[in-house]
Amino acid sequence: MSRSALVGNITAMLDDAGFIVSDRCAIRPKSFDLAARRGEDLVLLKILGNIDAFDAATGAEMRRLGTYLSATPIVVGLRTRDQDLKPEVVYFRHGVPVMNPDTAMDLFVEGVPPLIYAAPGGLYVNIDGDLLSDEREERGWSLGRLANELGVSRRTVSKYEDGMNASIEVAIQLEQMFDQPFSNPVDVMEGAEEVREADPTPEDPAADPDDEHVVHILTRAGFTVHPTARAPFKAVSEDEDRTTRRSGSDGMPMLTGHSAFNRSAEKRARIMSSLGEVTQTRSVYFTEDQSKRDSVDGTALVSCEELASIDDPDKIRDLIRERAREPEEV
């Protein structure tokens, strides 16, 4: 299956599952392909045939964007160089959950999260330690008795009951032994933090030197600017606390672009508008030349000359709000 067809299939699946889905980010560089929202759940999706193409820099970018936009980064793929991705299993690459389309279908359409995750050494599950302890005690078994039945140490059983994860082989043994499952689902929509390494959010990359004057003005206007390296926009800008205290201010994040206004910039502005609708952010494109338009599909257009001529930070924010389309609740 071609990558384009795979993206189309995933988009259709998300539509069927009731998600609002953005336009495809068909422009380079791009750290993700689609944004999709259903209620409070927002996901940023990278879709690949071979997940070996998903590198550390892209993983770091997706994790940063997930933090700034309150979204879950997810990779959907078919295979690695060595094998197909297994259904009902969550993998991890560079701190981002990875799954095959069948697992994504179960999660998004059927509402059935995966029970198994891959980690060095094999496949594992989250054991419900309290349930295991209750069932063991109801049978009158000691820790040592259960350890002998499983072929592990008494200390290992104690760790299972304290919440340590178990191999899938042990989980199967327990299910057969007690005639019930002890596995908790992997909470992918929370980033599967209970099973992946709890790494801090990677630091922002340095701003492009060509963008530094825009960053300076936005910072002076009360925004915290997070530059991006591989997104369809140059930065995610957040209002600082003092902005939210003004009447009519909402502290809403803002997708920010910047370049000369040409055909490529217009395409980026349209993608930013679509992403803004889904992520519930404003979007603004700062241009190096004066445009005859105030916006492109809801993305505000502001020339750098116009931006530099405004001394009052509140007026900068007001200008952006006037020209940018307000995202609707979805």
RAMO-V952367 format. One record per residue. N is the residue number from 1. SS is DSSP state (helix for helix, strand for strand, loop for the rest). PSI is psi in whole degrees, 0 to 359 (none if undefined). D_FIRST is the distance of its C-alpha to the first C-alpha in Angstrom with 2 decimals. Layout:
n=N ss=SS psi=PSI d_first=D_FIRST
n=N ss=SS psi=PSI d_first=D_FIRST
This chain:
n=1 ss=loop psi=134 d_first=0.00
n=2 ss=loop psi=158 d_first=3.80
n=3 ss=helix psi=322 d_first=6.53
n=4 ss=helix psi=318 d_first=8.33
n=5 ss=helix psi=322 d_first=6.46
n=6 ss=helix psi=317 d_first=6.62
n=7 ss=helix psi=318 d_first=10.16
n=8 ss=helix psi=318 d_first=10.92
n=9 ss=helix psi=317 d_first=10.31
n=10 ss=helix psi=321 d_first=12.44
n=11 ss=helix psi=314 d_first=14.93
n=12 ss=helix psi=320 d_first=15.43
n=13 ss=helix psi=316 d_first=15.96
n=14 ss=helix psi=320 d_first=18.51
n=15 ss=helix psi=313 d_first=20.19
n=16 ss=helix psi=330 d_first=20.64
n=17 ss=loop psi=2 d_first=22.11
n=18 ss=loop psi=15 d_first=24.68
n=19 ss=loop psi=149 d_first=23.62
n=20 ss=strand psi=123 d_first=24.53
n=21 ss=strand psi=136 d_first=21.52
n=22 ss=loop psi=168 d_first=22.06
n=23 ss=loop psi=154 d_first=20.60
n=24 ss=loop psi=137 d_first=17.72
n=25 ss=loop psi=74 d_first=19.45
n=26 ss=loop psi=58 d_first=18.18
n=27 ss=loop psi=145 d_first=20.93
n=28 ss=loop psi=150 d_first=21.66
n=29 ss=loop psi=158 d_first=22.73
n=30 ss=loop psi=127 d_first=20.98
n=31 ss=loop psi=341 d_first=21.17
n=32 ss=loop psi=162 d_first=19.18
n=33 ss=loop psi=324 d_first=16.86
n=34 ss=strand psi=150 d_first=18.48
n=35 ss=strand psi=142 d_first=21.79
n=36 ss=strand psi=139 d_first=22.40
n=37 ss=strand psi=140 d_first=25.75
n=38 ss=strand psi=107 d_first=27.19
n=39 ss=loop psi=235 d_first=30.93
n=40 ss=loop psi=351 d_first=31.74
n=41 ss=strand psi=118 d_first=28.27
n=42 ss=strand psi=128 d_first=26.52
n=43 ss=strand psi=145 d_first=23.26
n=44 ss=strand psi=121 d_first=21.69
n=45 ss=strand psi=128 d_first=17.97
n=46 ss=strand psi=128 d_first=16.00
n=47 ss=strand psi=121 d_first=12.22
n=48 ss=strand psi=146 d_first=10.54
n=49 ss=strand psi=308 d_first=7.86
n=50 ss=strand psi=116 d_first=11.11
n=51 ss=helix psi=353 d_first=14.19
n=52 ss=helix psi=342 d_first=16.50
n=53 ss=helix psi=351 d_first=16.09
n=54 ss=loop psi=107 d_first=18.00
n=55 ss=loop psi=174 d_first=21.57
n=56 ss=helix psi=322 d_first=25.00
n=57 ss=helix psi=320 d_first=25.89
n=58 ss=helix psi=321 d_first=22.95
n=59 ss=helix psi=317 d_first=23.76
n=60 ss=helix psi=318 d_first=27.38
n=61 ss=helix psi=315 d_first=26.67
n=62 ss=helix psi=322 d_first=24.66
n=63 ss=helix psi=321 d_first=27.49
n=64 ss=helix psi=313 d_first=30.11
n=65 ss=helix psi=323 d_first=28.54
n=66 ss=helix psi=321 d_first=28.28
n=67 ss=helix psi=313 d_first=32.01
n=68 ss=helix psi=330 d_first=33.10
n=69 ss=helix psi=5 d_first=31.17
n=70 ss=loop psi=49 d_first=31.63
n=71 ss=loop psi=160 d_first=27.88
n=72 ss=strand psi=118 d_first=25.68
n=73 ss=strand psi=135 d_first=23.03
n=74 ss=strand psi=140 d_first=19.89
n=75 ss=strand psi=130 d_first=16.70
n=76 ss=strand psi=124 d_first=13.61
n=77 ss=strand psi=172 d_first=11.20
n=78 ss=strand psi=324 d_first=9.41
n=79 ss=strand psi=169 d_first=11.66
n=80 ss=loop psi=183 d_first=14.51
n=81 ss=loop psi=329 d_first=15.52
n=82 ss=loop psi=334 d_first=17.34
n=83 ss=loop psi=162 d_first=15.67
n=84 ss=strand psi=149 d_first=13.22
n=85 ss=loop psi=136 d_first=14.67
n=86 ss=loop psi=144 d_first=16.95
n=87 ss=loop psi=154 d_first=17.27
n=88 ss=loop psi=18 d_first=20.55
n=89 ss=strand psi=137 d_first=20.93
n=90 ss=strand psi=128 d_first=21.34
n=91 ss=strand psi=172 d_first=21.00
n=92 ss=strand psi=134 d_first=22.66
n=93 ss=strand psi=120 d_first=22.07
n=94 ss=loop psi=40 d_first=24.98
n=95 ss=loop psi=6 d_first=26.39
n=96 ss=strand psi=132 d_first=23.33
n=97 ss=strand psi=140 d_first=21.89
n=98 ss=strand psi=138 d_first=18.30
n=99 ss=strand psi=163 d_first=16.48
n=100 ss=loop psi=169 d_first=13.30
n=101 ss=helix psi=326 d_first=12.18
n=102 ss=helix psi=320 d_first=14.51
n=103 ss=helix psi=320 d_first=17.32
n=104 ss=helix psi=320 d_first=16.86
n=105 ss=helix psi=312 d_first=17.10
n=106 ss=helix psi=317 d_first=20.23
n=107 ss=helix psi=309 d_first=21.69
n=108 ss=helix psi=323 d_first=21.27
n=109 ss=loop psi=311 d_first=21.43
n=110 ss=loop psi=345 d_first=23.54
n=111 ss=loop psi=26 d_first=25.53
n=112 ss=loop psi=105 d_first=25.24
n=113 ss=loop psi=156 d_first=25.00
n=114 ss=loop psi=153 d_first=24.00
n=115 ss=loop psi=344 d_first=26.96
n=116 ss=strand psi=142 d_first=25.73
n=117 ss=strand psi=151 d_first=25.09
n=118 ss=strand psi=139 d_first=24.47
n=119 ss=strand psi=166 d_first=27.17
n=120 ss=loop psi=126 d_first=28.77
n=121 ss=loop psi=348 d_first=30.05
n=122 ss=strand psi=207 d_first=27.72
n=123 ss=strand psi=141 d_first=26.86
n=124 ss=strand psi=164 d_first=29.43
n=125 ss=strand psi=160 d_first=30.58
n=126 ss=strand psi=118 d_first=33.10
n=127 ss=strand psi=135 d_first=36.27
n=128 ss=loop psi=95 d_first=38.60
n=129 ss=helix psi=323 d_first=41.70
n=130 ss=helix psi=318 d_first=44.22
n=131 ss=helix psi=318 d_first=43.06
n=132 ss=helix psi=316 d_first=43.15
n=133 ss=helix psi=317 d_first=46.65
n=134 ss=helix psi=315 d_first=47.88
n=135 ss=helix psi=321 d_first=46.66
n=136 ss=helix psi=315 d_first=48.12
n=137 ss=helix psi=326 d_first=51.46
n=138 ss=helix psi=327 d_first=51.58
n=139 ss=loop psi=350 d_first=51.46
n=140 ss=loop psi=22 d_first=54.14
n=141 ss=loop psi=141 d_first=52.07
n=142 ss=loop psi=168 d_first=52.81
n=143 ss=helix psi=321 d_first=50.24
n=144 ss=helix psi=322 d_first=51.36
n=145 ss=helix psi=313 d_first=50.84
n=146 ss=helix psi=323 d_first=47.23
n=147 ss=helix psi=317 d_first=46.65
n=148 ss=helix psi=319 d_first=48.00
n=149 ss=helix psi=325 d_first=45.81
n=150 ss=helix psi=344 d_first=42.67
n=151 ss=loop psi=31 d_first=43.85
n=152 ss=loop psi=179 d_first=43.83
n=153 ss=loop psi=160 d_first=46.65
n=154 ss=helix psi=323 d_first=48.65
n=155 ss=helix psi=324 d_first=47.67
n=156 ss=helix psi=316 d_first=43.94
n=157 ss=helix psi=318 d_first=44.53
n=158 ss=helix psi=322 d_first=46.54
n=159 ss=helix psi=323 d_first=43.65
n=160 ss=helix psi=316 d_first=41.27
n=161 ss=helix psi=338 d_first=43.79
n=162 ss=loop psi=359 d_first=44.02
n=163 ss=loop psi=5 d_first=40.31
n=164 ss=loop psi=140 d_first=38.79
n=165 ss=loop psi=158 d_first=35.29
n=166 ss=strand psi=158 d_first=34.91
n=167 ss=strand psi=158 d_first=32.56
n=168 ss=helix psi=331 d_first=30.54
n=169 ss=helix psi=317 d_first=32.88
n=170 ss=helix psi=320 d_first=35.90
n=171 ss=helix psi=320 d_first=34.40
n=172 ss=helix psi=317 d_first=33.89
n=173 ss=helix psi=314 d_first=37.48
n=174 ss=helix psi=318 d_first=38.86
n=175 ss=helix psi=318 d_first=37.15
n=176 ss=helix psi=323 d_first=38.53
n=177 ss=helix psi=319 d_first=41.89
n=178 ss=helix psi=0 d_first=42.48
n=179 ss=loop psi=38 d_first=40.40
n=180 ss=loop psi=153 d_first=38.54
n=181 ss=loop psi=151 d_first=35.74
n=182 ss=loop psi=12 d_first=36.73
n=183 ss=strand psi=133 d_first=33.38
n=184 ss=strand psi=145 d_first=32.93
n=185 ss=loop psi=155 d_first=29.54
n=186 ss=loop psi=122 d_first=27.98
n=187 ss=loop psi=80 d_first=28.66
n=188 ss=helix psi=322 d_first=25.41
n=189 ss=helix psi=350 d_first=26.68
n=190 ss=helix psi=19 d_first=29.61
n=191 ss=loop psi=8 d_first=27.51
n=192 ss=loop psi=42 d_first=28.21
n=193 ss=loop psi=338 d_first=31.36
n=194 ss=loop psi=345 d_first=33.06
n=195 ss=loop psi=337 d_first=30.88
n=196 ss=loop psi=165 d_first=29.68
n=197 ss=loop psi=135 d_first=32.20
n=198 ss=loop psi=65 d_first=34.17
n=199 ss=loop psi=145 d_first=33.89
n=200 ss=loop psi=159 d_first=35.54
n=201 ss=loop psi=129 d_first=33.58
n=202 ss=loop psi=148 d_first=33.12
n=203 ss=loop psi=154 d_first=35.64
n=204 ss=loop psi=146 d_first=34.96
n=205 ss=loop psi=165 d_first=34.33
n=206 ss=loop psi=148 d_first=37.16
n=207 ss=loop psi=146 d_first=37.21
n=208 ss=loop psi=132 d_first=36.46
n=209 ss=helix psi=327 d_first=39.96
n=210 ss=helix psi=342 d_first=39.41
n=211 ss=helix psi=357 d_first=38.98
n=212 ss=helix psi=325 d_first=42.02
n=213 ss=helix psi=326 d_first=44.42
n=214 ss=helix psi=317 d_first=42.18
n=215 ss=helix psi=317 d_first=41.78
n=216 ss=helix psi=314 d_first=45.56
n=217 ss=helix psi=318 d_first=46.35
n=218 ss=helix psi=321 d_first=43.95
n=219 ss=helix psi=318 d_first=45.38
n=220 ss=helix psi=330 d_first=48.87
n=221 ss=loop psi=1 d_first=47.90
n=222 ss=loop psi=16 d_first=47.12
n=223 ss=strand psi=145 d_first=43.36
n=224 ss=strand psi=119 d_first=41.74
n=225 ss=strand psi=123 d_first=39.04
n=226 ss=strand psi=101 d_first=36.00
n=227 ss=strand psi=152 d_first=34.36
n=228 ss=loop psi=166 d_first=30.62
n=229 ss=loop psi=331 d_first=28.91
n=230 ss=loop psi=17 d_first=25.24
n=231 ss=loop psi=166 d_first=25.30
n=232 ss=loop psi=357 d_first=25.35
n=233 ss=loop psi=160 d_first=29.08
n=234 ss=loop psi=336 d_first=31.82
n=235 ss=strand psi=160 d_first=33.29
n=236 ss=strand psi=122 d_first=33.76
n=237 ss=strand psi=134 d_first=37.48
n=238 ss=strand psi=138 d_first=39.44
n=239 ss=strand psi=139 d_first=42.93
n=240 ss=loop psi=170 d_first=45.52
n=241 ss=helix psi=324 d_first=47.72
n=242 ss=helix psi=334 d_first=50.48
n=243 ss=helix psi=321 d_first=48.21
n=244 ss=helix psi=347 d_first=47.51
n=245 ss=loop psi=349 d_first=51.27
n=246 ss=loop psi=145 d_first=51.70
n=247 ss=loop psi=129 d_first=51.96
n=248 ss=loop psi=355 d_first=48.70
n=249 ss=loop psi=150 d_first=46.65
n=250 ss=loop psi=359 d_first=43.83
n=251 ss=loop psi=20 d_first=42.45
n=252 ss=loop psi=134 d_first=38.99
n=253 ss=loop psi=159 d_first=36.53
n=254 ss=strand psi=129 d_first=35.69
n=255 ss=strand psi=130 d_first=32.71
n=256 ss=strand psi=129 d_first=34.30
n=257 ss=strand psi=164 d_first=33.30
n=258 ss=strand psi=129 d_first=35.54
n=259 ss=strand psi=180 d_first=35.72
n=260 ss=loop psi=148 d_first=37.25
n=261 ss=loop psi=103 d_first=36.19
n=262 ss=loop psi=192 d_first=34.02
n=263 ss=helix psi=320 d_first=30.88
n=264 ss=helix psi=319 d_first=28.67
n=265 ss=helix psi=321 d_first=30.98
n=266 ss=helix psi=320 d_first=30.80
n=267 ss=helix psi=317 d_first=27.00
n=268 ss=helix psi=319 d_first=27.36
n=269 ss=helix psi=322 d_first=30.12
n=270 ss=helix psi=318 d_first=28.02
n=271 ss=helix psi=317 d_first=25.25
n=272 ss=helix psi=322 d_first=28.11
n=273 ss=helix psi=315 d_first=29.56
n=274 ss=helix psi=317 d_first=26.44
n=275 ss=helix psi=322 d_first=26.18
n=276 ss=helix psi=321 d_first=29.92
n=277 ss=helix psi=317 d_first=29.73
n=278 ss=helix psi=318 d_first=27.32
n=279 ss=helix psi=356 d_first=28.99
n=280 ss=loop psi=53 d_first=32.44
n=281 ss=loop psi=161 d_first=33.63
n=282 ss=strand psi=164 d_first=35.34
n=283 ss=strand psi=141 d_first=33.99
n=284 ss=strand psi=139 d_first=36.16
n=285 ss=strand psi=118 d_first=35.64
n=286 ss=strand psi=125 d_first=38.62
n=287 ss=strand psi=148 d_first=39.12
n=288 ss=loop psi=352 d_first=41.28
n=289 ss=loop psi=161 d_first=42.60
n=290 ss=loop psi=129 d_first=44.00
n=291 ss=loop psi=151 d_first=41.71
n=292 ss=loop psi=349 d_first=43.14
n=293 ss=loop psi=156 d_first=40.96
n=294 ss=loop psi=342 d_first=41.30
n=295 ss=strand psi=164 d_first=37.65
n=296 ss=strand psi=108 d_first=34.12
n=297 ss=loop psi=33 d_first=32.58
n=298 ss=loop psi=349 d_first=34.63
n=299 ss=strand psi=121 d_first=34.24
n=300 ss=strand psi=141 d_first=37.82
n=301 ss=strand psi=124 d_first=38.78
n=302 ss=strand psi=125 d_first=41.70
n=303 ss=strand psi=150 d_first=43.07
n=304 ss=helix psi=327 d_first=44.11
n=305 ss=helix psi=317 d_first=47.58
n=306 ss=helix psi=317 d_first=47.83
n=307 ss=helix psi=315 d_first=46.64
n=308 ss=helix psi=339 d_first=49.20
n=309 ss=loop psi=352 d_first=52.00
n=310 ss=loop psi=118 d_first=51.85
n=311 ss=loop psi=332 d_first=53.96
n=312 ss=loop psi=115 d_first=53.71
n=313 ss=helix psi=324 d_first=50.63
n=314 ss=helix psi=325 d_first=50.83
n=315 ss=helix psi=328 d_first=50.63
n=316 ss=helix psi=313 d_first=47.41
n=317 ss=helix psi=319 d_first=45.80
n=318 ss=helix psi=320 d_first=47.37
n=319 ss=helix psi=317 d_first=46.06
n=320 ss=helix psi=316 d_first=42.47
n=321 ss=helix psi=323 d_first=42.84
n=322 ss=helix psi=323 d_first=44.39
n=323 ss=helix psi=335 d_first=41.57
n=324 ss=loop psi=141 d_first=38.51
n=325 ss=loop psi=137 d_first=37.24
n=326 ss=loop psi=126 d_first=37.89
n=327 ss=loop psi=140 d_first=34.79
n=328 ss=loop psi=152 d_first=35.14
n=329 ss=loop psi=132 d_first=35.04
n=330 ss=loop psi=none d_first=31.91
